Amino acid sequence: MEQITQGKLKILKGENFVTVSKRGKNLGEWNEDLWEFVDGLVGKGYEVISINSQLPIIFVMLKK
């Protein structure tokens, strides 16, 4: 597994899955960077399998 930090995003990349998380003060913050990254992965053939929010973190899991 590979762990990557891109701005405020933390990315954990495995062979067939990716987990993207972002820490913020609250979920009302603008999270355009998170959703643009997820959208880019969907465009590359990944499928969103889970979206979880545990204040103050949002987690998105995707699989290929």
VENFEN-V824856 format. One record per pair of residues at least 12 apart in sequence whose C-alpha atoms are under 7 Angstrom apart, sorted by sequence separation. I is the first residue (numbers start at 1). GAP is how many residues later the second one is. D is the distance in whole Angstrom. If there is no record, write none. Layout:
((I/GAP/D) (I/GAP/D))
//
This chain:
((1/12/6) (2/12/7) (9/12/6) (10/12/6) (49/12/6) (1/13/5) (9/13/5) (48/13/6) (49/13/5) (8/14/6) (48/14/4) (49/14/7) (47/15/5) (48/15/7) (46/16/6) (47/16/5) (46/17/5) (47/17/6) (46/18/4) (45/19/6) (9/25/7) (26/29/7) (27/29/7) (26/30/5) (25/31/6) (24/32/5) (23/33/6) (24/33/6) (23/34/4) (22/35/6) (23/35/7) (21/36/7) (22/36/5) (21/37/5) (22/37/7) (21/38/4) (20/39/6) (21/39/6) (19/40/7) (20/40/5) (19/41/6) (20/41/7) (19/42/4) (18/43/6) (19/43/6) (18/44/5) (17/45/6) (18/45/6) (17/46/4) (16/47/6) (17/47/6) (16/48/5))
//
